[in-house]
Structures are given as C-alpha cells and as structure tokens.
Amino acid sequence: MKGSYEEKPVNNARSDIRERTFGFAVRIVRLSTYLHTRAGASKTLATQVLRAATSVGANIEEAQAGQSRADSISKNAIALKEARETHYWLRRLVASRVVPESRIRDLRDEASQLMRIIGAIIVSSKKTAQLSR
C-alpha cells in the first residue's frame, strides 16, 4: 500500500498556508486515488475525505481574495471546518481498518496542524478587525 500520498510535507513554520493546504490536498488526492482501487466502503470514504480536504485549500484561496475582512474571516472559518472534517474522515479510515494508522499518521498530523494554524489566523484577523473599528 505504499504510495506517494505518504510523502511527508516540508514542515517549515513560515510555510505559506496557501502552499501548505495545496500540498495537503495533493496528498489526499493520491490517497483517494488509491482508496478508489479498493472494494467496499473505501470508495465512499475516499470521496468524503477528498471533498473535505480539497475544500480547505480552496477556501484559504478564497479568503486571500475576500471582498472584506469579514468575508476573509468567514472563508477561513469554512476552511477550519473543512480541516476538522478531513481529520474526522482520516480518523474514520483508521478506525474502520481501511488504512493502517501508520500509513496516514502524517496526513492526520498535518490536518491537526492546519486546524491550529487556520484557527490562529481567524483569531488574529478578528483582533485586527476589532482594533481597526
């Protein structure tokens, strides 16, 4: 079951969130492609994790071009929700014994880190919005 979705991301604290979520989505696409070759619930779970994970980066991109600060915060909040959902589906893959935990540990860790980063972006943006009133 070795595949390129297992490649570890570059963990650089200054890594651009847009690039990081893009890379995360690429790795999830590879995982999903692998899961679609398997029988049973794997395909359904692959679709769920794929939709959630690719939405994280899409919403981060949208937030960068928000029409207002409130719009950007809202898009980031959606990205956070999607990151949480992605983490859930990754946990579900392991709990359902579709994928061994060791194979997607890095993806789960990255999902957790993205949740923390996006959460911090939201908090920071809200503080900045309050200060500019």
Residue, then its C-alpha position, 0 to 999 in steps of 0.5 A: m500500500k505504499g504510495s506517494y500520498e505518504e510523502k511527508p510535507v516540508n514542515n517549515a513554520r513560515s510555510d505559506i498556508r496557501e502552499r501548505t493546504f495545496g500540498f495537503a490536498v495533493r496528498i489526499v488526492r493520491l490517497s483517494t486515488y488509491l482508496h478508489t482501487r479498493a472494494g467496499a466502503s473505501k470508495t465512499l470514504a475516499t470521496q468524503v475525505l477528498r471533498a473535505a480536504t480539497s475544500v480547505g485549500a480552496n477556501i484559504e484561496e478564497a479568503q486571500a481574495g475576500q471582498s472584506r475582512a469579514d468575508s476573509i474571516s468567514k472563508n477561513a472559518i469554512a476552511l477550519k471546518e473543512a480541516r476538522e472534517t478531513h481529520y474526522w474522515l482520516r480518523r474514520l479510515v483508521a478506525s474502520r481498518v481501511v488504512p493502517e494508522s501508520r500509513i496516514r499518521d502524517l496526513r492526520d498530523e498535518a490536518s491537526q496542524l492546519m486546524r491550529i494554524i487556520g484557527a490562529i489566523i481567524v483569531s488574529s484577523k478578528k483582533t485586527a478587525q476589532l482594533s481597526r473599528 
